[in-house]
Amino acid sequence: QVQLVESGGGLVQAGGSLRLSCAASGRHFSNYVMGWFRQAPGKGREFVAAINGKGDSTDYADSVKGRFTISRDNAKNTVFLQMNSLRPEDTAVYYCGARARFSPRYEYWGQGTQVTVSS
């Protein structure tokens, strides 16, 4: 069982930066692929970024490539999302998810943190 708690959301002007954190409880954090997803009002949840257990392989949605960076600290059971050059269209609730290495779907989710980018 993994419990996830996101933090770091807030209100920022376009062009600004935020750093989201997701703290995980439970065992064997490094065994999990960690991902960030977001859901804007009236839209479905969409993939943002993911990182493998070792932290040496990452994947990004095209819409955030070059602006967002995902990283993890396995010693602290935490995954981060550094968001730069934020745009109003990045406004959403951001969720952290975890899945086992060979699982096709994310099994554990945090409660989400709101990110609002003003123009």
N, C-alpha and C positions, 0 to 999 in steps of 0.2 A: 504494500500500500504506500502511495506517495501523496503527500499533501503539498500543494503549491500556493504560495502567497506572493502576488505581484505588488510592486510599489514603484513610485517615481513618476506617475502621471501628473498632469496639470495643464494649465493654460499657458500658451506660449505664442508669440507673434510669428508670422510667416518668416522663414529664414533662420529661425532660432533652433535650439537643440534641447533635447531631453535625453535622460538615461533611465531606462526602465530596468528594474531588478525583479528577479523571481527566485525566492528562497524555497528550497525543497526540504521536506522532512522525510524520514524513511531511510532505508538502507540501500547501498549500492547505487548511489546517484550516477556514477560514471557508466553504469550499464544502460542508461536511458538516453535516447535521442531526445533533445529538447527543442521545442519550437515556439515561435511567436505567431499569433494569429490576431486578426482584428475584425471588428464588426461595426460598421457605420450604421446610423439610423436608417431603418427601412431596407437594409441589405443583409445578405448572408455573411457568415463568417468566412474570411479569406486568409489564405496562407501569407505570411510575411517573410519569415526566415526560420532556418533550422540549423542545428549543429550536432555533430555526432558525439559519442560518449567521450572520446579522447580530446575533442576540441580541435582536431586538425582537418576537419572537412565541414564546409558550410554550404548553404543553399539559400537563395534569395528570390523573392518575387521580382519580376522585371521592374515593377513600379517603384521599388526601393533600392535597387542596385546602385552602388556608388554613393548612397546617402546614409544607409543604415548599416550597422555592423553588429553581428551577434557574437558573443563570446561566453565563456563559462569558466568558473573557478571550482574545480571538483573538490578542493580542500575545504571550501566553504559552502558546498552544495548550492551554488547560486549560478544562474544564467542571467546575462545582461543583454540589453538591446540599446545600443547607442544610436540615437536618431539625430541626424544633422540636416540642415537645409529643409526644415519642415515646411510643408505646404498645407493649405486649408483642407485639401482632399485627404490628408493623413488623419484628420479628425475621426476618432473611433474609440471604442472600448478595446483595449489590447489585452489579450489573454495569453497566458503561458500554458503550454501543454507538454506532456511527457509520454513517450511510448518506448516499449521495449525494443531492443535493436532489430529484431526480425518481425516485429508486429506491423501489420499494415495500417493500423489506425492508432490515434492518440487515445490513451486510456485514462489519463488523469489531466484535470484542468484546474486552473486557479479561478478566482472570482472575478478577475478583470480589473483593469485600472483605466480611468478615462484620460484620454489625450485630446485636447482641444487646441487647434491652431487657428488663430485669428488672422484675417487678411489686413 
